[in-house]
Structure formats: C-alpha cells, structure tokens
Amino acid sequence: MLKEKVEAVLSKIKPMLQRDGGDVELVTVESDGVVKVRLVGACGSCPMSTMTLKNAIEATIKKEIPEIKSVVQV
C-alpha cells in the first residue's frame, strides 16, 4: 500500500522532470521508510540532480506521506 502511495506522488512529479528530458523510476520502498529511486534521462547526468532529488522529489513525498523518512538515489 505504501508503494502505491509513493507511485501516486511520483506521478505528480514526473511531468516536471519529463519537460526537461528526465524522469524518475521507483526502485523500492523499504520497510524503514526509505524510498529508493533511479533518476534517468537528463536527470541521471544532471549536476543539479541531488538538489532535484532532495528539494523536489523527497520534499514532496515526505509532505504527502509522513511515514517516509528519506528518498535516496540508486
């Protein structure tokens, strides 16, 4: 159920990333509240990807799903 919630939030973020030629893929949601994602396309090689991950993706997920502790890139 938590995975579905995370996927729903990511579906709101994806259009912003796709406009810039990138995307985010959900890898897994760990039982300890850690979400693992893979940044692909332009996001995978962008020097600003860490800021995108923390300031956009992680912030949005944590705001909408408080039980998520962090989002990490794999």
C-alpha positions, 0 to 999 in steps of 0.5 A: 500500500505504501508503494502505491502511495509513493507511485501516486506522488511520483506521478505528480512529479514526473511531468516536471522532470519529463519537460526537461528530458528526465524522469524518475523510476521507483526502485523500492520502498523499504520497510524503514521508510526509505524510498529508493529511486533511479533518476534517468534521462537528463536527470541521471547526468544532471549536476543539479540532480541531488538538489532535484532529488532532495528539494523536489522529489523527497520534499514532496513525498515526505509532505504527502506521506509522513511515514517516509523518512528519506528518498535516496538515489540508486 
